[in-house]
Structure formats: structure tokens, C-alpha cells
């Protein structure tokens, strides 16, 4: 495969640098995301094991009342599209599926679930589990609110499996962008070992005009457009 890392075309600057996101799972595996690596446009399942919660009252409440419904409350990388609801009345779209014991899960597509998923790989997912009403549960007031502590789980980006992939899939004007092109999947382009590959780029600016770094006949004479093998 060949890859080229470039800076945002909106700034008309170019670079060969790319930041990497690391997967982090904290809080004694209380929160996991599968599959990992994770794609922005594909289904993932987030599982919260409340038995691993170490703060607040939800664990104790559920041990005594295992049939109570549990909801996710999430704020990173952004609020969910359907909103979290209010603290005293969680949105039905945030209802978790009981997997047995004190494990609860939610299956969703990150790009569809979050209003702005652009920070998924850089910030991970921050969330907690709670009852529909997060206020102290009757009879368990001494344990505080009916929730867990705050969790954060890092998200590892899925590697490119298509002929061409652009990362990140959701971008801001200041982001660095990596374009990966898999020559093994291109039946029209016959690339020999050691042969250079160049990429022509065209982007439309906010003024509606299209811009390129080089004219078509100058692409192979433009070092910034030369791809590097990975």
C-alpha cells in the first residue's frame, strides 16, 4: 500500500506528519468497546460492567433491584443525537440492554449516534451508567446518586480495508489528514516494486472554487504529492 499524509487543504499547507491514537481501557475493564480497532461508520458495542464500579450508588442499588432499567449518559466526543435527556428523565434512546449480572450494553454506529464524532479517536468515549432518574434511589440515599463514576475508554481507529481511505473520516479545517491508497486492490494501476506513486488532489474551498497543489502535468514533479509505502 502507499500512503500520503497531508495537512488540511483549507489552509493550503502540507505535511508528512500524522498523530496516532492509542486504545485505553480504564477503570478495571468497567467499560469496553468492541470491535477494536473501531470504525466510525460501523456498528460497535459499548459494554458497562457496573460490578466494577467503585463510586456512587448504582452498583448497590442494582444488586438489590436487578430488574431496574439502566441508561447511558455520555458527553464525549459529543452529546448523542437524540440527547441524553434530563438527569431525572433519561432519553429512551440511551437505554442499555441487560446482558446478565451487572453488565449492560449499547450497540450503535458512532457517526450516527453522536452529534459530532470528530473527536472519537483523539478523546475516546466518556460516559457513565445511571437509572432513568439519576437522583438518589429511595432507601439507598446514603449511597448518593443512582449512577456510576465517570468512565473514559480510548478508541483505536480501524485500519484501511478499502482501496482508498481518508483518516479521520470526520474532519475539521485544522486537522491533519492521512490518505491511504491500496494499490493491491487497483486492477487498472500496475505498480512495480520500487516505483513511485503520486496522488493528485483537488478540493473545493468555502468560496466554491476548486483548488489543486499542482497542475495535472506537474503532479509527478511535485514532491509533496509523492506517496510513501506502508
Secondary structure, DSSP 8 states (H G I E B T S, - for coil): -EEEEEE-GGGT---S--------B-GGGTEEEESSSB-TTSEEEEEEEGGG--SSSHHHHHHH-TTS--EEEEEESS-BTT--EETTEE-GGGB-EEEETTEEEEEEEHHHHBS-GGGHHHH-EEEEEE-SS-S--TT-GGG-SSB---EEE---B----SSEEEESSS--TT-EEEEEE-GGG-SS----TT---B---EEE-TTS-EEESS-GGGGGG-GGGB-EE-
